[in-house]
Every structure is written in C-alpha cells, then in structure tokens.
Amino acid sequence: MDRTMLVPPWLEQLLNTSFFRVCRTHGDAARSECNMFCLDCSGDAFCFYCRSSGHKDHQVIQIRRSSYHDVVRVSEVQKALDINGVQTYVINSARVMFLNERPQPKAGSKGSPHICELCGRSLLDPVRFCSLGCKLAGINRNGDANFTLEAKDEEAMGRREELREGSQQDICPPTPPPPPSTARRRKGIPHRAPFGS
C-alpha cells in the first residue's frame, strides 16, 4: 500500500519539531512558549497567542512535557490518528503518549514481558510501540500498521455498537416494577397520613 495512505503528511513534521522555546513574536507575554502544533498548516511550533491570531479555525494539538520528553494527550491526537499499538500513560490525570522514543538502559527491559518492537523499551501493556515515532518507524520498516482513521471503519464500528445495544435490549428486557407490598405493618411504628389540602 502507498505510504501516504498509512501516514498523514503532517506527522513527520510534528515528530521533528522542537517545542517549548520562547515565541519570537510574543516573547514578553506570560504564555509565550511554543507548545502548539497545527495539523492543517504543518509548520513550526507556536504559542497560545499565535494560535488565536493565525490558527483559529484549524486543527491544533498542544504538546506537553513529562520528564523532559514531549507528550500529547490521547484525547487530542486520537481525533486525527489511529493510535492503536502505541503505549499510553496516565500523567496528571490525563492519558498521554510520547511523541518519540526515550532512551532506556538495556538492563531496564529485563523482566518486562512487553517491549517496543523498534527500540526495545519495556512497556506496561501488550502493545507494539512505545511512542508515535516508533510506530512511524515500524510502518516505514514493515508497512504492517497505519495511522489513518478511515471513515468506513468508524461507520462499521458505529453499526456494531447499535447492533450490540439492540441485541442487549432483546436479551435483557426492562425489569417490571416490583409488585405492591402486602407485608403487614409492625405494631408500635406510627404512620402518618399524607397532608391533606
């Protein structure tokens, strides 16, 4: 299959972009570090103020830092990429994934049943890659994975979900209300009559 069908054109630019430098235009402002990337423009990183002025209606993702490495929130990137097979982590209550591989000492992968196919980093879950960069390298090497979200797959998934919900309704009809209680009242417990008008 054609590589352009497997990888969106902006992804390599994203993975090679240097983030968290001070914006040349808005350097004196409070939120001037360049931690935004536009999927429509595929240009350089930019700051919060550049987004407002130049990318208002574009698809923009924000890059964050964890242990000096760039991460992106799963909730943001999964709208634009098929991220299946990439390890995710929960950092500051948000599920994230690393943009590029992180060096790991050889001793670090001992004892882990799951390792990245490209760099050998130990993984928490039974997935193939530690980062978006390693998945991209895996696609370039083997071509047996992809990043493209296909509308057909999403529609099929939606249809399966509808079928599943329909079949559950058939299997488990709604529970009827319980019959009125015929239990006798215990002596000694006062029961008040409802307030009359």
C-alpha positions as CSV (number, residue, x, y, z in Angstrom):
1,M,0.0,0.0,0.0
2,D,1.1,3.5,-0.7
3,R,2.9,5.0,2.3
4,T,0.9,8.3,2.1
5,M,-2.2,6.2,2.8
6,L,-0.7,4.9,6.0
7,V,0.9,8.1,7.4
8,P,-0.6,11.6,7.4
9,P,1.7,14.2,5.8
10,W,2.0,16.3,8.9
11,L,3.1,13.5,11.3
12,E,6.9,13.6,10.4
13,Q,6.9,17.3,10.8
14,L,5.3,17.0,14.2
15,L,7.8,14.4,15.4
16,N,10.8,16.5,14.2
17,T,9.5,19.9,15.6
18,S,11.3,21.4,18.6
19,F,8.8,22.6,21.2
20,F,9.0,24.8,24.4
21,R,11.2,27.5,23.0
22,V,10.1,31.1,23.6
23,C,8.0,32.6,20.8
24,R,9.8,35.3,18.8
25,T,6.7,37.4,18.4
26,H,5.2,37.1,21.9
27,G,8.3,36.5,24.0
28,D,7.3,39.1,26.7
29,A,3.8,37.5,27.2
30,A,3.0,35.1,30.0
31,R,2.1,32.1,27.8
32,S,4.7,32.5,25.1
33,E,6.3,29.1,25.0
34,C,5.8,27.3,21.7
35,N,3.9,24.2,22.6
36,M,1.2,24.1,19.9
37,F,1.2,22.4,16.5
38,C,-1.3,22.9,13.6
39,L,-2.2,19.8,11.7
40,D,-3.6,21.9,8.9
41,C,-0.5,24.1,8.3
42,S,2.2,21.5,9.4
43,G,4.5,24.4,10.1
44,D,6.7,25.1,13.1
45,A,5.6,25.1,16.8
46,F,3.8,28.3,18.0
47,C,2.4,29.8,21.2
48,F,-1.0,30.4,22.6
49,Y,-1.2,33.9,21.2
50,C,-0.1,32.8,17.7
51,R,-2.9,30.2,17.8
52,S,-5.5,32.9,18.4
53,S,-4.3,35.1,15.6
54,G,-3.2,32.6,12.9
55,H,-4.9,29.2,13.6
56,K,-8.3,30.0,15.0
57,D,-10.3,27.5,12.9
58,H,-7.5,24.9,12.4
59,Q,-7.0,21.6,14.0
60,V,-4.4,22.3,16.7
61,I,-2.9,20.0,19.3
62,Q,-1.0,21.0,22.4
63,I,2.3,19.3,23.3
64,R,3.1,18.8,27.0
65,R,6.2,17.7,28.9
66,S,6.8,14.7,31.1
67,S,10.3,14.0,32.4
68,Y,11.8,16.3,29.7
69,H,10.1,14.4,26.9
70,D,7.3,15.6,24.7
71,V,3.8,14.0,25.1
72,V,0.4,14.6,23.6
73,R,-2.9,13.9,25.2
74,V,-4.7,10.8,23.7
75,S,-8.0,12.7,23.7
76,E,-6.4,15.3,21.3
77,V,-4.4,13.0,19.0
78,Q,-6.9,10.2,18.5
79,K,-9.2,12.5,16.6
80,A,-6.5,12.7,13.9
81,L,-4.5,9.5,14.1
82,D,-5.1,5.8,14.5
83,I,-3.0,5.3,17.7
84,N,-3.6,1.6,18.1
85,G,-0.5,-0.3,19.2
86,V,1.1,2.7,21.0
87,Q,1.7,2.6,24.8
88,T,-0.3,5.2,26.8
89,Y,0.4,6.5,30.3
90,V,-1.7,8.5,32.8
91,I,0.2,11.7,33.8
92,N,-1.5,14.4,35.9
93,S,-4.9,12.6,35.5
94,A,-4.7,12.7,31.7
95,R,-3.9,9.8,29.3
96,V,-0.9,10.7,27.2
97,M,1.5,9.1,24.7
98,F,5.1,10.0,23.9
99,L,5.9,11.6,20.6
100,N,9.3,10.0,20.2
101,E,11.3,7.1,21.8
102,R,13.1,7.7,25.0
103,P,16.5,6.1,25.7
104,Q,16.4,3.3,28.2
105,P,19.3,1.3,29.6
106,K,19.5,-2.3,28.4
107,A,19.0,-3.5,31.9
108,G,15.7,-1.7,32.2
109,S,13.8,-4.0,29.8
110,K,14.7,-7.2,31.8
111,G,11.7,-8.8,33.4
112,S,9.1,-7.0,31.3
113,P,7.0,-9.3,29.1
114,H,6.2,-6.4,26.7
115,I,8.8,-4.5,24.7
116,C,8.7,-1.9,21.9
117,E,9.4,-3.6,18.5
118,L,11.7,-0.8,17.4
119,C,13.7,0.4,20.4
120,G,13.3,-2.4,22.9
121,R,11.9,-0.2,25.7
122,S,9.9,-2.1,28.3
123,L,6.1,-1.4,28.1
124,L,3.3,-1.7,30.6
125,D,0.7,-3.2,28.2
126,P,0.8,-5.7,25.4
127,V,1.2,-3.1,22.6
128,R,3.8,-2.9,19.8
129,F,5.3,0.6,20.2
130,C,6.5,3.0,23.0
131,S,5.8,6.2,21.0
132,L,4.3,7.7,17.9
133,G,7.8,7.9,16.5
134,C,8.5,4.2,16.9
135,K,5.1,3.3,15.3
136,L,6.1,5.5,12.3
137,A,9.5,3.7,12.1
138,G,7.6,0.4,12.2
139,I,5.4,1.5,9.3
140,N,8.4,2.6,7.3
141,R,10.1,-0.8,8.0
142,N,7.3,-3.3,7.7
143,G,4.2,-1.4,6.4
144,D,2.0,-3.6,8.7
145,A,0.5,-0.8,10.7
146,N,-1.0,2.6,9.9
147,F,-2.1,6.0,11.3
148,T,-5.1,6.8,9.1
149,L,-8.5,6.9,10.5
150,E,-10.9,5.5,7.9
151,A,-14.5,6.7,7.9
152,K,-15.6,3.2,6.8
153,D,-14.1,1.7,9.9
154,E,-15.8,4.3,12.1
155,E,-19.1,3.7,10.5
156,A,-18.8,-0.1,10.8
157,M,-17.9,0.4,14.5
158,G,-21.0,2.6,15.0
159,R,-23.2,-0.1,13.3
160,R,-21.7,-2.8,15.5
161,E,-22.4,-0.7,18.6
162,E,-26.0,-0.2,17.5
163,L,-26.4,-3.9,16.9
164,R,-24.9,-4.7,20.3
165,E,-27.2,-2.3,22.1
166,G,-30.2,-3.7,20.1
167,S,-29.3,-7.3,21.0
168,Q,-28.8,-6.4,24.6
169,Q,-32.3,-4.9,24.7
170,D,-33.7,-8.1,23.2
171,I,-31.8,-10.4,25.6
172,C,-32.5,-8.3,28.7
173,P,-36.0,-6.7,28.6
174,P,-36.6,-4.0,31.1
175,T,-37.4,-5.2,34.6
176,P,-41.0,-4.8,35.5
177,P,-41.8,-2.7,38.7
178,P,-42.0,-4.8,41.9
179,P,-45.5,-5.8,43.0
180,P,-47.1,-3.7,45.7
181,S,-46.1,-4.7,49.2
182,T,-48.5,-6.9,51.0
183,A,-46.4,-7.1,54.2
184,R,-48.2,-6.1,57.4
185,R,-47.2,-3.1,59.3
186,R,-45.4,-3.7,62.5
187,K,-47.2,-2.6,65.7
188,G,-45.8,0.4,67.5
189,I,-44.4,2.2,64.5
190,P,-46.6,5.3,63.8
191,H,-47.6,6.0,60.2
192,R,-48.8,9.5,59.4
193,A,-51.5,10.2,56.9
194,P,-50.5,12.3,53.9
195,F,-51.1,16.0,54.3
196,G,-54.5,17.0,53.0
197,S,-55.3,20.1,51.1
